[in-house]
C-alpha cells in the first residue's frame, strides 16, 4: 500500500485531539492560537522530518506524522460572531498532539 | 509567549492587496534559496530559513521587506555553516559599494 504512513500515525481521521499548551523558545510550527485547544483530525497529510530539528541543521529523523486538524472557530476566538459551524484547519505535527481527555473544548 | 512571526489572530490592520513588480535582486534572492535548498546541493533547509527570519527579532522583522528578510536570514545561516566568512562578505560589500559610487558619479 502506497500510503503506508497511515500505519505509523498515532491518531486516525475523525479522532479528537488536544494540542499541547506549551510555549518553548525556538522554531515552532504550531501557531499560538490553537495551543491548548481541542480539534478533530480531518486528514493525515503524510510523514515529514521534524521541522523543529531541521531548523537547526539536524536531520529531523525519525519522521513525524503531519495532520490536518479542524477546530471550531467558536473554540478559538472569544466573542466569535460568525456562524457557529465555522471551522479552521491547521497542519500540526504529531509531537504537538495528545489524545483528547475530554477536559476542555 | 510565542515568536513575533506567529501573528495569526492578532490585530494587524487592513491587508495591502496591491500587487507589485519584483526587483531583479529579489528574483535573485529567490533563485539563491532554491539552489541552496535544492536536492542536488542541499546546503540549507527552508526550515533554517524560517528560523533565521524569526531570529532577526521583532524590530528588524517589521522594518525589512519580505525578500530583505530572506537574504538576511540566508546570509546569517551561511556564515553559521562556514559557507562564507564575515571577512569575505565584508570585503565583497566594500567592493560593491565602491563600484556603486563610481557608477553613480
N, CA and C atoms of all chains as a GROMACS GRO file, in nm:
protein
  630
    1UNK      N    1   0.084  -0.120   0.000
    1UNK     CA    2   0.000   0.000   0.000
    1UNK      C    3   0.087   0.124   0.000
    2UNK      N    4   0.060   0.213  -0.094
    2UNK     CA    5   0.145   0.332  -0.110
    2UNK      C    6   0.137   0.423   0.011
    3UNK      N    7   0.019   0.430   0.073
    3UNK     CA    8   0.003   0.526   0.182
    3UNK      C    9   0.037   0.460   0.316
    4UNK      N   10   0.152   0.395   0.320
    4UNK     CA   11   0.194   0.322   0.438
    4UNK      C   12   0.212   0.410   0.561
    5UNK      N   13   0.227   0.542   0.539
    5UNK     CA   14   0.250   0.631   0.654
    5UNK      C   15   0.134   0.628   0.752
    6UNK      N   16   0.015   0.594   0.700
    6UNK     CA   17  -0.100   0.594   0.790
    6UNK      C   18  -0.085   0.487   0.898
    7UNK      N   19  -0.001   0.386   0.870
    7UNK     CA   20   0.019   0.279   0.966
    7UNK      C   21   0.089   0.328   1.093
    8UNK      N   22   0.181   0.428   1.076
    8UNK     CA   23   0.258   0.472   1.192
    8UNK      C   24   0.192   0.591   1.262
    9UNK      N   25   0.091   0.650   1.201
    9UNK     CA   26   0.024   0.765   1.263
    9UNK      C   27  -0.053   0.717   1.386
   10UNK      N   28  -0.036   0.792   1.496
   10UNK     CA   29  -0.096   0.752   1.624
   10UNK      C   30  -0.247   0.782   1.627
   11UNK      N   31  -0.290   0.882   1.549
   11UNK     CA   32  -0.430   0.923   1.552
   11UNK      C   33  -0.495   0.896   1.416
   12UNK      N   34  -0.626   0.874   1.418
   12UNK     CA   35  -0.694   0.847   1.291
   12UNK      C   36  -0.793   0.959   1.258
   13UNK      N   37  -0.835   0.961   1.133
   13UNK     CA   38  -0.930   1.063   1.086
   13UNK      C   39  -1.058   1.053   1.169
   14UNK      N   40  -1.105   1.168   1.214
   14UNK     CA   41  -1.227   1.172   1.295
   14UNK      C   42  -1.200   1.172   1.445
   15UNK      N   43  -1.076   1.143   1.484
   15UNK     CA   44  -1.042   1.136   1.627
   15UNK      C   45  -1.024   1.277   1.684
   16UNK      N   46  -1.068   1.295   1.811
   16UNK     CA   47  -1.048   1.424   1.878
   16UNK      C   48  -0.907   1.428   1.938
   17UNK      N   49  -0.838   1.538   1.913
   17UNK     CA   50  -0.701   1.552   1.961
   17UNK      C   51  -0.684   1.684   2.035
   18UNK      N   52  -0.592   1.684   2.130
   18UNK     CA   53  -0.566   1.802   2.212
   18UNK      C   54  -0.427   1.854   2.178
   19UNK      N   55  -0.417   1.984   2.150
   19UNK     CA   56  -0.287   2.043   2.117
   19UNK      C   57  -0.217   2.081   2.248
   20UNK      N   58  -0.090   2.045   2.260
   20UNK     CA   59  -0.017   2.076   2.382
   20UNK      C   60  -0.015   2.228   2.406
   21UNK      N   61  -0.032   2.266   2.533
   21UNK     CA   62  -0.026   2.408   2.568
   21UNK      C   63   0.116   2.438   2.615
   22UNK      N   64   0.206   2.452   2.519
   22UNK     CA   65   0.347   2.473   2.552
   22UNK      C   66   0.400   2.592   2.473
   23UNK      N   67   0.489   2.665   2.534
   23UNK     CA   68   0.545   2.784   2.469
   23UNK      C   69   0.698   2.781   2.475
   24UNK      N   70   0.760   2.678   2.418
   24UNK     CA   71   0.906   2.671   2.421
   24UNK      C   72   0.968   2.777   2.329
   25UNK      N   73   1.092   2.816   2.356
   25UNK     CA   74   1.161   2.906   2.263
   25UNK      C   75   1.199   2.828   2.138
   26UNK      N   76   1.248   2.899   2.037
   26UNK     CA   77   1.296   2.831   1.917
   26UNK      C   78   1.191   2.822   1.809
   27UNK      N   79   1.229   2.753   1.700
   27UNK     CA   80   1.142   2.744   1.582
   27UNK      C   81   1.030   2.643   1.605
   28UNK      N   82   0.908   2.692   1.610
   28UNK     CA   83   0.791   2.609   1.636
   28UNK      C   84   0.688   2.635   1.526
   29UNK      N   85   0.632   2.529   1.469
   29UNK     CA   86   0.537   2.548   1.359
   29UNK      C   87   0.392   2.552   1.405
   30UNK      N   88   0.366   2.519   1.530
   30UNK     CA   89   0.228   2.516   1.580
   30UNK      C   90   0.187   2.658   1.620
   31UNK      N   91   0.089   2.718   1.550
   31UNK     CA   92   0.052   2.856   1.585
   31UNK      C   93   0.001   2.868   1.728
   32UNK      N   94   0.022   2.986   1.788
   32UNK     CA   95  -0.010   3.002   1.930
   32UNK      C   96  -0.159   2.988   1.958
   33UNK      N   97  -0.245   3.026   1.857
   33UNK     CA   98  -0.388   3.035   1.887
   33UNK      C   99  -0.459   2.900   1.896
   34UNK      N  100  -0.388   2.792   1.867
   34UNK     CA  101  -0.453   2.660   1.886
   34UNK      C  102  -0.390   2.581   2.001
   35UNK      N  103  -0.287   2.638   2.064
   35UNK     CA  104  -0.223   2.562   2.173
   35UNK      C  105  -0.320   2.552   2.290
   36UNK      N  106  -0.334   2.431   2.340
   36UNK     CA  107  -0.428   2.407   2.449
   36UNK      C  108  -0.570   2.380   2.401
   37UNK      N  109  -0.594   2.385   2.268
   37UNK     CA  110  -0.730   2.365   2.214
   37UNK      C  111  -0.748   2.221   2.168
   38UNK      N  112  -0.874   2.186   2.148
   38UNK     CA  113  -0.908   2.052   2.102
   38UNK      C  114  -0.974   2.060   1.965
   39UNK      N  115  -0.934   1.970   1.876
   39UNK     CA  116  -0.991   1.965   1.742
   39UNK      C  117  -1.012   1.822   1.698
   40UNK      N  118  -1.047   1.806   1.570
   40UNK     CA  119  -1.076   1.674   1.515
   40UNK      C  120  -0.987   1.651   1.393
   41UNK      N  121  -0.922   1.536   1.388
   41UNK     CA  122  -0.835   1.504   1.274
   41UNK      C  123  -0.918   1.494   1.147
   42UNK      N  124  -0.885   1.580   1.047
   42UNK     CA  125  -0.958   1.581   0.921
   42UNK      C  126  -0.885   1.500   0.814
   43UNK      N  127  -0.754   1.491   0.828
   43UNK     CA  128  -0.675   1.427   0.724
   43UNK      C  129  -0.535   1.397   0.778
   44UNK      N  130  -0.473   1.293   0.725
   44UNK     CA  131  -0.332   1.267   0.759
   44UNK      C  132  -0.252   1.301   0.634
   45UNK      N  133  -0.172   1.407   0.644
   45UNK     CA  134  -0.105   1.461   0.525
   45UNK      C  135   0.017   1.380   0.484
   46UNK      N  136   0.073   1.303   0.577
   46UNK     CA  137   0.192   1.225   0.544
   46UNK      C  138   0.287   1.225   0.661
   47UNK      N  139   0.411   1.185   0.632
   47UNK     CA  140   0.515   1.184   0.734
   47UNK      C  141   0.629   1.271   0.687
   48UNK      N  142   0.677   1.358   0.774
   48UNK     CA  143   0.782   1.452   0.734
   48UNK      C  144   0.884   1.466   0.846
   49UNK      N  145   1.007   1.500   0.805
   49UNK     CA  146   1.112   1.525   0.903
   49UNK      C  147   1.066   1.638   0.996
   50UNK      N  148   1.106   1.631   1.122
   50UNK     CA  149   1.064   1.726   1.224
   50UNK      C  150   1.122   1.866   1.198
   51UNK      N  151   1.038   1.964   1.165
   51UNK     CA  152   1.089   2.098   1.131
   51UNK      C  153   1.161   2.167   1.247
   52UNK      N  154   1.126   2.129   1.370
   52UNK     CA  155   1.191   2.190   1.487
   52UNK      C  156   1.338   2.149   1.493
   53UNK      N  157   1.372   2.035   1.433
   53UNK     CA  158   1.511   1.989   1.425
   53UNK      C  159   1.577   2.038   1.296
   54UNK      N  160   1.504   2.030   1.184
   54UNK     CA  161   1.558   2.076   1.055
   54UNK      C  162   1.600   2.223   1.064
   55UNK      N  163   1.529   2.300   1.144
   55UNK     CA  164   1.555   2.444   1.155
   55UNK      C  165   1.692   2.473   1.215
   56UNK      N  166   1.753   2.372   1.279
   56UNK     CA  167   1.885   2.393   1.341
   56UNK      C  168   1.992   2.306   1.276
   57UNK      N  169   1.965   2.263   1.153
   57UNK     CA  170   2.067   2.193   1.075
   57UNK      C  171   2.076   2.043   1.102
   58UNK      N  172   1.982   1.989   1.180
   58UNK     CA  173   1.985   1.844   1.206
   58UNK      C  174   1.888   1.773   1.111
   59UNK      N  175   1.891   1.636   1.112
   59UNK     CA  176   1.818   1.564   1.007
   59UNK      C  177   1.666   1.550   1.033
   60UNK      N  178   1.624   1.577   1.156
   60UNK     CA  179   1.480   1.574   1.184
   60UNK      C  180   1.418   1.435   1.182
   61UNK      N  181   1.502   1.331   1.192
   61UNK     CA  182   1.451   1.193   1.191
   61UNK      C  183   1.442   1.140   1.333
   62UNK      N  184   1.349   1.049   1.363
   62UNK     CA  185   1.252   0.990   1.270
   62UNK      C  186   1.145   1.089   1.226
   63UNK      N  187   1.086   1.060   1.110
   63UNK     CA  188   0.981   1.147   1.057
   63UNK      C  189   0.858   1.144   1.148
   64UNK      N  190   0.784   1.252   1.144
   64UNK     CA  191   0.661   1.264   1.224
   64UNK      C  192   0.540   1.268   1.132
   65UNK      N  193   0.430   1.209   1.179
   65UNK     CA  194   0.304   1.222   1.105
   65UNK      C  195   0.258   1.367   1.114
   66UNK      N  196   0.204   1.416   1.002
   66UNK     CA  197   0.150   1.553   0.997
   66UNK      C  198   0.000   1.543   0.972
   67UNK      N  199  -0.077   1.608   1.058
   67UNK     CA  200  -0.223   1.600   1.049
   67UNK      C  201  -0.283   1.735   1.009
   68UNK      N  202  -0.397   1.728   0.942
   68UNK     CA  203  -0.481   1.846   0.927
   68UNK      C  204  -0.590   1.834   1.032
   69UNK      N  205  -0.594   1.930   1.122
   69UNK     CA  206  -0.689   1.923   1.234
   69UNK      C  207  -0.790   2.038   1.223
   70UNK      N  208  -0.916   2.004   1.234
   70UNK     CA  209  -1.025   2.103   1.229
   70UNK      C  210  -1.059   2.154   1.368
   71UNK      N  211  -1.070   2.285   1.380
   71UNK     CA  212  -1.110   2.347   1.507
   71UNK      C  213  -1.237   2.429   1.483
   72UNK      N  214  -1.325   2.433   1.582
   72UNK     CA  215  -1.441   2.522   1.572
   72UNK      C  216  -1.393   2.664   1.602
   73UNK      N  217  -1.431   2.757   1.514
   73UNK     CA  218  -1.390   2.897   1.534
   73UNK      C  219  -1.434   2.948   1.671
   74UNK      N  220  -1.551   2.903   1.715
   74UNK     CA  221  -1.602   2.950   1.845
   74UNK      C  222  -1.514   2.900   1.960
   75UNK      N  223  -1.438   2.793   1.937
   75UNK     CA  224  -1.345   2.744   2.040
   75UNK      C  225  -1.215   2.826   2.042
   76UNK      N  226  -1.185   2.891   1.928
   76UNK     CA  227  -1.056   2.960   1.916
   76UNK      C  228  -1.063   3.108   1.955
   77UNK      N  229  -1.174   3.172   1.921
   77UNK     CA  230  -1.180   3.318   1.937
   77UNK      C  231  -1.294   3.358   2.030
   78UNK      N  232  -1.261   3.423   2.143
   78UNK     CA  233  -1.367   3.468   2.234
   78UNK      C  234  -1.457   3.570   2.161
   79UNK      N  235  -1.586   3.556   2.174
   79UNK     CA  236  -1.678   3.652   2.112
   79UNK      C  237  -1.687   3.638   1.962
   80UNK      N  238  -1.654   3.521   1.907
   80UNK     CA  239  -1.662   3.500   1.762
   80UNK      C  240  -1.805   3.522   1.714
   81UNK      N  241  -1.822   3.606   1.610
   81UNK     CA  242  -1.957   3.646   1.569
   81UNK      C  243  -2.003   3.577   1.440
   82UNK      N  244  -1.919   3.492   1.382
   82UNK     CA  245  -1.959   3.423   1.259
   82UNK      C  246  -2.052   3.305   1.288
   83UNK      N  247  -2.071   3.222   1.187
   83UNK     CA  248  -2.156   3.105   1.202
   83UNK      C  249  -2.094   3.008   1.305
   84UNK      N  250  -2.176   2.950   1.392
   84UNK     CA  251  -2.124   2.852   1.489
   84UNK      C  252  -2.061   2.730   1.422
   85UNK      N  253  -2.101   2.705   1.296
   85UNK     CA  254  -2.048   2.589   1.224
   85UNK      C  255  -1.912   2.618   1.158
   86UNK      N  256  -1.864   2.743   1.165
   86UNK     CA  257  -1.737   2.779   1.101
   86UNK      C  258  -1.620   2.704   1.165
   87UNK      N  259  -1.529   2.658   1.080
   87UNK     CA  260  -1.411   2.588   1.132
   87UNK      C  261  -1.285   2.646   1.067
   88UNK      N  262  -1.172   2.616   1.126
   88UNK     CA  263  -1.044   2.648   1.064
   88UNK      C  264  -0.958   2.523   1.071
   89UNK      N  265  -0.879   2.499   0.966
   89UNK     CA  266  -0.796   2.379   0.963
   89UNK      C  267  -0.650   2.418   0.976
   90UNK      N  268  -0.577   2.347   1.062
   90UNK     CA  269  -0.436   2.378   1.085
   90UNK      C  270  -0.354   2.250   1.069
   91UNK      N  271  -0.239   2.261   1.002
   91UNK     CA  272  -0.147   2.147   0.988
   91UNK      C  273  -0.064   2.137   1.117
   92UNK      N  274  -0.068   2.021   1.182
   92UNK     CA  275   0.001   2.004   1.310
   92UNK      C  276   0.079   1.872   1.311
   93UNK      N  277   0.203   1.879   1.355
   93UNK     CA  278   0.286   1.758   1.367
   93UNK      C  279   0.246   1.680   1.492
   94UNK      N  280   0.267   1.548   1.483
   94UNK     CA  281   0.219   1.459   1.589
   94UNK      C  282   0.277   1.489   1.726
   95UNK      N  283   0.401   1.542   1.731
   95UNK     CA  284   0.463   1.568   1.862
   95UNK      C  285   0.394   1.681   1.939
   96UNK      N  286   0.297   1.748   1.876
   96UNK     CA  287   0.221   1.854   1.944
   96UNK      C  288   0.083   1.807   1.988
   97UNK      N  289   0.050   1.680   1.960
   97UNK     CA  290  -0.085   1.633   1.986
   97UNK      C  291  -0.090   1.524   2.093
   98UNK      N  292  -0.196   1.529   2.175
   98UNK     CA  293  -0.228   1.422   2.269
   98UNK      C  294  -0.370   1.376   2.239
   99UNK      N  295  -0.402   1.253   2.281
   99UNK     CA  296  -0.540   1.207   2.272
   99UNK      C  297  -0.625   1.296   2.361
  100UNK      N  298  -0.744   1.334   2.314
  100UNK     CA  299  -0.830   1.423   2.392
  100UNK      C  300  -0.886   1.350   2.513
  101UNK      N  301  -0.870   1.412   2.629
  101UNK     CA  302  -0.921   1.351   2.753
  101UNK      C  303  -1.060   1.404   2.784
  102UNK      N  304  -1.112   1.489   2.698
  102UNK     CA  305  -1.246   1.544   2.719
  102UNK      C  306  -1.252   1.650   2.827
  103UNK      N  307  -1.136   1.709   2.863
  103UNK     CA  308  -1.131   1.803   2.974
  103UNK      C  309  -1.178   1.944   2.937
  104UNK      N  310  -1.142   1.991   2.818
  104UNK     CA  311  -1.179   2.127   2.779
  104UNK      C  312  -1.204   2.132   2.628
  105UNK      N  313  -1.276   2.232   2.581
  105UNK     CA  314  -1.309   2.237   2.439
  105UNK      C  315  -1.186   2.262   2.352
  106UNK      N  316   0.440   3.277   2.585
  106UNK     CA  317   0.492   3.363   2.477
  106UNK      C  318   0.505   3.284   2.347
  107UNK      N  319   0.490   3.355   2.238
  107UNK     CA  320   0.517   3.295   2.109
  107UNK      C  321   0.602   3.393   2.030
  108UNK      N  322   0.662   3.345   1.922
  108UNK     CA  323   0.754   3.432   1.849
  108UNK      C  324   0.678   3.534   1.763
  109UNK      N  325   0.751   3.639   1.728
  109UNK     CA  326   0.690   3.755   1.663
  109UNK      C  327   0.616   3.722   1.533
  110UNK      N  328   0.671   3.625   1.455
  110UNK     CA  329   0.610   3.593   1.326
  110UNK      C  330   0.475   3.523   1.341
  111UNK      N  331   0.451   3.468   1.459
  111UNK     CA  332   0.330   3.387   1.484
  111UNK      C  333   0.215   3.483   1.515
  112UNK      N  334   0.161   3.546   1.410
  112UNK     CA  335   0.071   3.661   1.427
  112UNK      C  336  -0.076   3.626   1.408
  113UNK      N  337  -0.105   3.500   1.379
  113UNK     CA  338  -0.243   3.462   1.350
  113UNK      C  339  -0.339   3.511   1.457
  114UNK      N  340  -0.445   3.582   1.416
  114UNK     CA  341  -0.549   3.625   1.510
  114UNK      C  342  -0.520   3.754   1.582
  115UNK      N  343  -0.400   3.812   1.562
  115UNK     CA  344  -0.370   3.938   1.630
  115UNK      C  345  -0.417   4.056   1.545
  116UNK      N  346  -0.443   4.169   1.610
  116UNK     CA  347  -0.480   4.290   1.539
  116UNK      C  348  -0.366   4.331   1.445
  117UNK      N  349  -0.396   4.354   1.318
  117UNK     CA  350  -0.289   4.390   1.224
  117UNK      C  351  -0.330   4.495   1.124
  118UNK      N  352  -0.453   4.545   1.133
  118UNK     CA  353  -0.498   4.644   1.036
  118UNK      C  354  -0.530   4.580   0.902
  119UNK      N  355  -0.563   4.664   0.802
  119UNK     CA  356  -0.602   4.609   0.671
  119UNK      C  357  -0.483   4.545   0.597
  120UNK      N  358  -0.513   4.448   0.513
  120UNK     CA  359  -0.410   4.383   0.432
  120UNK      C  360  -0.398   4.458   0.300
  121UNK      N  361  -0.274   4.496   0.267
  121UNK     CA  362  -0.250   4.563   0.140
  121UNK      C  363  -0.253   4.460   0.028
  122UNK      N  364  -0.349   4.474  -0.062
  122UNK     CA  365  -0.369   4.368  -0.161
  122UNK      C  366  -0.318   4.403  -0.300
  123UNK      N  367  -0.248   4.518  -0.310
  123UNK     CA  368  -0.196   4.555  -0.442
  123UNK      C  369  -0.074   4.471  -0.476
  124UNK      N  370  -0.064   4.434  -0.603
  124UNK     CA  371   0.049   4.353  -0.649
  124UNK      C  372   0.166   4.447  -0.678
  125UNK      N  373   0.287   4.395  -0.678
  125UNK     CA  374   0.400   4.479  -0.716
  125UNK      C  375   0.500   4.397  -0.797
  126UNK      N  376   0.579   4.471  -0.875
  126UNK     CA  377   0.680   4.406  -0.959
  126UNK      C  378   0.801   4.372  -0.872
  127UNK      N  379   0.856   4.253  -0.888
  127UNK     CA  380   0.975   4.216  -0.811
  127UNK      C  381   1.100   4.273  -0.874
  128UNK      N  382   1.186   4.331  -0.789
  128UNK     CA  383   1.315   4.384  -0.834
  128UNK      C  384   1.405   4.267  -0.874
  129UNK      N  385   1.502   4.294  -0.964
  129UNK     CA  386   1.596   4.187  -1.003
  129UNK      C  387   1.663   4.119  -0.882
  130UNK      N  388   1.700   4.199  -0.779
  130UNK     CA  389   1.769   4.138  -0.664
  130UNK      C  390   1.676   4.046  -0.585
  131UNK      N  391   1.545   4.077  -0.591
  131UNK     CA  392   1.450   3.990  -0.521
  131UNK      C  393   1.439   3.855  -0.593
  132UNK      N  394   1.436   3.860  -0.727
  132UNK     CA  395   1.431   3.736  -0.805
  132UNK      C  396   1.558   3.655  -0.782
  133UNK      N  397   1.671   3.727  -0.772
  133UNK     CA  398   1.799   3.658  -0.750
  133UNK      C  399   1.800   3.591  -0.611
  134UNK      N  400   1.744   3.660  -0.512
  134UNK     CA  401   1.735   3.603  -0.377
  134UNK      C  402   1.654   3.474  -0.379
  135UNK      N  403   1.543   3.478  -0.451
  135UNK     CA  404   1.458   3.360  -0.464
  135UNK      C  405   1.538   3.246  -0.527
  136UNK      N  406   1.612   3.279  -0.634
  136UNK     CA  407   1.690   3.176  -0.704
  136UNK      C  408   1.801   3.119  -0.614
  137UNK      N  409   1.866   3.206  -0.536
  137UNK     CA  410   1.973   3.162  -0.446
  137UNK      C  411   1.918   3.061  -0.345
  138UNK      N  412   1.800   3.092  -0.290
  138UNK     CA  413   1.742   2.999  -0.191
  138UNK      C  414   1.710   2.865  -0.256
  139UNK      N  415   1.655   2.870  -0.378
  139UNK     CA  416   1.621   2.744  -0.446
  139UNK      C  417   1.745   2.658  -0.469
  140UNK      N  418   1.855   2.725  -0.504
  140UNK     CA  419   1.980   2.650  -0.526
  140UNK      C  420   2.032   2.592  -0.394
  141UNK      N  421   2.025   2.672  -0.288
  141UNK     CA  422   2.080   2.628  -0.158
  141UNK      C  423   1.998   2.515  -0.096
  142UNK      N  424   1.866   2.512  -0.126
  142UNK     CA  425   1.780   2.411  -0.065
  142UNK      C  426   1.748   2.297  -0.161
  143UNK      N  427   1.807   2.302  -0.281
  143UNK     CA  428   1.775   2.202  -0.384
  143UNK      C  429   1.826   2.063  -0.348
  144UNK      N  430   1.773   1.966  -0.422
  144UNK     CA  431   1.811   1.826  -0.398
  144UNK      C  432   1.958   1.800  -0.430
  145UNK      N  433   2.011   1.873  -0.531
  145UNK     CA  434   2.147   1.844  -0.579
  145UNK      C  435   2.256   1.891  -0.482
  146UNK      N  436   2.236   2.007  -0.424
  146UNK     CA  437   2.336   2.058  -0.331
  146UNK      C  438   2.265   2.118  -0.212
  147UNK      N  439   2.218   2.033  -0.123
  147UNK     CA  440   2.139   2.083  -0.011
  147UNK      C  441   2.230   2.143   0.096
  148UNK      N  442   2.244   2.276   0.089
  148UNK     CA  443   2.330   2.348   0.183
  148UNK      C  444   2.250   2.385   0.308
  149UNK      N  445   2.123   2.420   0.286
  149UNK     CA  446   2.037   2.455   0.400
  149UNK      C  447   1.894   2.411   0.371
  150UNK      N  448   1.808   2.423   0.471
  150UNK     CA  449   1.667   2.386   0.454
  150UNK      C  450   1.580   2.512   0.466
  151UNK      N  451   1.457   2.503   0.414
  151UNK     CA  452   1.365   2.616   0.429
  151UNK      C  453   1.331   2.636   0.576
  152UNK      N  454   1.343   2.529   0.655
  152UNK     CA  455   1.317   2.541   0.799
  152UNK      C  456   1.424   2.629   0.863
  153UNK      N  457   1.548   2.616   0.817
  153UNK     CA  458   1.655   2.703   0.867
  153UNK      C  459   1.631   2.847   0.823
  154UNK      N  460   1.584   2.864   0.698
  154UNK     CA  461   1.549   2.999   0.650
  154UNK      C  462   1.448   3.062   0.744
  155UNK      N  463   1.342   2.988   0.775
  155UNK     CA  464   1.235   3.042   0.861
  155UNK      C  465   1.289   3.073   1.001
  156UNK      N  466   1.368   2.981   1.054
  156UNK     CA  467   1.424   3.004   1.188
  156UNK      C  468   1.510   3.131   1.187
  157UNK      N  469   1.590   3.148   1.080
  157UNK     CA  470   1.676   3.266   1.068
  157UNK      C  471   1.595   3.394   1.060
  158UNK      N  472   1.480   3.389   0.992
  158UNK     CA  473   1.393   3.507   0.983
  158UNK      C  474   1.337   3.538   1.121
  159UNK      N  475   1.292   3.435   1.193
  159UNK     CA  476   1.238   3.457   1.327
  159UNK      C  477   1.345   3.512   1.420
  160UNK      N  478   1.470   3.465   1.403
  160UNK     CA  479   1.580   3.509   1.488
  160UNK      C  480   1.617   3.656   1.467
  161UNK      N  481   1.569   3.717   1.357
  161UNK     CA  482   1.600   3.859   1.335
  161UNK      C  483   1.543   3.945   1.447
  162UNK      N  484   1.434   3.898   1.507
  162UNK     CA  485   1.374   3.971   1.619
  162UNK      C  486   1.268   4.069   1.572
  163UNK      N  487   1.177   4.108   1.664
  163UNK     CA  488   1.060   4.190   1.630
  163UNK      C  489   1.092   4.320   1.557
  164UNK      N  490   1.190   4.398   1.602
  164UNK     CA  491   1.216   4.528   1.540
  164UNK      C  492   1.255   4.517   1.394
  165UNK      N  493   1.361   4.440   1.368
  165UNK     CA  494   1.412   4.427   1.231
  165UNK      C  495   1.312   4.352   1.144
  166UNK      N  496   1.245   4.254   1.201
  166UNK     CA  497   1.144   4.177   1.127
  166UNK      C  498   1.044   4.272   1.062
  167UNK      N  499   1.000   4.373   1.136
  167UNK     CA  500   0.899   4.466   1.084
  167UNK      C  501   0.957   4.568   0.987
  168UNK      N  502   1.085   4.604   1.005
  168UNK     CA  503   1.147   4.705   0.919
  168UNK      C  504   1.179   4.650   0.780
  169UNK      N  505   1.220   4.524   0.774
  169UNK     CA  506   1.265   4.467   0.647
  169UNK      C  507   1.148   4.421   0.561
  170UNK      N  508   1.168   4.427   0.429
  170UNK     CA  509   1.067   4.375   0.337
  170UNK      C  510   1.082   4.222   0.330
  171UNK      N  511   0.988   4.159   0.262
  171UNK     CA  512   0.984   4.013   0.252
  171UNK      C  513   1.119   3.954   0.210
  172UNK      N  514   1.172   3.997   0.095
  172UNK     CA  515   1.297   3.938   0.046
  172UNK      C  516   1.419   3.990   0.122
  173UNK      N  517   1.407   4.106   0.184
  173UNK     CA  518   1.517   4.152   0.272
  173UNK      C  519   1.530   4.056   0.391
  174UNK      N  520   1.417   4.007   0.441
  174UNK     CA  521   1.422   3.908   0.549
  174UNK      C  522   1.488   3.779   0.500
  175UNK      N  523   1.451   3.739   0.379
  175UNK     CA  524   1.510   3.617   0.324
  175UNK      C  525   1.662   3.628   0.315
  176UNK      N  526   1.710   3.736   0.251
  176UNK     CA  527   1.854   3.745   0.225
  176UNK      C  528   1.931   3.765   0.356
  177UNK      N  529   1.869   3.831   0.454
  177UNK     CA  530   1.934   3.847   0.585
  177UNK      C  531   1.949   3.712   0.653
  178UNK      N  532   1.843   3.632   0.649
  178UNK     CA  533   1.846   3.500   0.710
  178UNK      C  534   1.946   3.409   0.637
  179UNK      N  535   1.940   3.408   0.504
  179UNK     CA  536   2.032   3.325   0.425
  179UNK      C  537   2.177   3.361   0.460
  180UNK      N  538   2.206   3.490   0.464
  180UNK     CA  539   2.342   3.536   0.494
  180UNK      C  540   2.388   3.484   0.630
  181UNK      N  541   2.304   3.503   0.733
  181UNK     CA  542   2.342   3.460   0.867
  181UNK      C  543   2.364   3.309   0.874
  182UNK      N  544   2.280   3.233   0.805
  182UNK     CA  545   2.291   3.088   0.812
  182UNK      C  546   2.415   3.039   0.736
  183UNK      N  547   2.448   3.106   0.624
  183UNK     CA  548   2.569   3.066   0.551
  183UNK      C  549   2.695   3.098   0.632
  184UNK      N  550   2.691   3.206   0.710
  184UNK     CA  551   2.804   3.237   0.799
  184UNK      C  552   2.812   3.130   0.909
  185UNK      N  553   2.697   3.100   0.969
  185UNK     CA  554   2.688   2.998   1.075
  185UNK      C  555   2.748   2.865   1.030
  186UNK      N  556   2.719   2.827   0.903
  186UNK     CA  557   2.763   2.698   0.850
  186UNK      C  558   2.905   2.702   0.793
  187UNK      N  559   2.964   2.820   0.790
  187UNK     CA  560   3.100   2.830   0.739
  187UNK      C  561   3.109   2.827   0.587
  188UNK      N  562   2.996   2.849   0.519
  188UNK     CA  563   2.998   2.852   0.371
  188UNK      C  564   3.065   2.981   0.325
  189UNK      N  565   3.035   3.091   0.393
  189UNK     CA  566   3.104   3.218   0.367
  189UNK      C  567   3.158   3.268   0.500
  190UNK      N  568   3.263   3.352   0.490
  190UNK     CA  569   3.315   3.410   0.613
  190UNK      C  570   3.271   3.557   0.621
  191UNK      N  571   3.269   3.610   0.742
  191UNK     CA  572   3.234   3.751   0.762
  191UNK      C  573   3.334   3.839   0.686
  192UNK      N  574   3.461   3.796   0.688
  192UNK     CA  575   3.566   3.876   0.623
  192UNK      C  576   3.540   3.887   0.472
  193UNK      N  577   3.516   3.771   0.405
  193UNK     CA  578   3.497   3.780   0.260
  193UNK      C  579   3.368   3.854   0.225
  194UNK      N  580   3.267   3.837   0.308
  194UNK     CA  581   3.141   3.909   0.284
  194UNK      C  582   3.164   4.060   0.298
  195UNK      N  583   3.237   4.099   0.404
  195UNK     CA  584   3.266   4.242   0.426
  195UNK      C  585   3.344   4.302   0.312
  196UNK      N  586   3.445   4.228   0.262
  196UNK     CA  587   3.526   4.279   0.151
  196UNK      C  588   3.442   4.293   0.024
  197UNK      N  589   3.358   4.193  -0.002
  197UNK     CA  590   3.272   4.197  -0.120
  197UNK      C  591   3.176   4.318  -0.112
  198UNK      N  592   3.124   4.342   0.009
  198UNK     CA  593   3.031   4.455   0.026
  198UNK      C  594   3.102   4.588   0.002
  199UNK      N  595   3.228   4.597   0.048
  199UNK     CA  596   3.307   4.718   0.023
  199UNK      C  597   3.326   4.740  -0.127
  200UNK      N  598   3.359   4.631  -0.198
  200UNK     CA  599   3.381   4.640  -0.342
  200UNK      C  600   3.256   4.687  -0.414
  201UNK      N  601   3.144   4.628  -0.376
  201UNK     CA  602   3.016   4.664  -0.440
  201UNK      C  603   2.985   4.810  -0.415
  202UNK      N  604   3.008   4.854  -0.291
  202UNK     CA  605   2.980   4.995  -0.259
  202UNK      C  606   3.071   5.088  -0.338
  203UNK      N  607   3.197   5.048  -0.356
  203UNK     CA  608   3.292   5.129  -0.433
  203UNK      C  609   3.248   5.136  -0.578
  204UNK      N  610   3.208   5.021  -0.634
  204UNK     CA  611   3.159   5.016  -0.773
  204UNK      C  612   3.037   5.107  -0.788
  205UNK      N  613   2.949   5.101  -0.690
  205UNK     CA  614   2.825   5.180  -0.694
  205UNK      C  615   2.856   5.329  -0.692
  206UNK      N  616   2.957   5.367  -0.610
  206UNK     CA  617   2.997   5.509  -0.604
  206UNK      C  618   3.049   5.556  -0.740
  207UNK      N  619   3.124   5.467  -0.808
  207UNK     CA  620   3.177   5.500  -0.942
  207UNK      C  621   3.063   5.522  -1.040
  208UNK      N  622   2.971   5.427  -1.041
  208UNK     CA  623   2.859   5.430  -1.137
  208UNK      C  624   2.772   5.553  -1.116
  209UNK      N  625   2.753   5.588  -0.989
  209UNK     CA  626   2.657   5.697  -0.962
  209UNK      C  627   2.722   5.834  -0.956
  210UNK      N  628   2.849   5.843  -0.997
  210UNK     CA  629   2.918   5.974  -1.002
  210UNK      C  630   2.856   6.064  -1.109
   0.00000   0.00000   0.00000
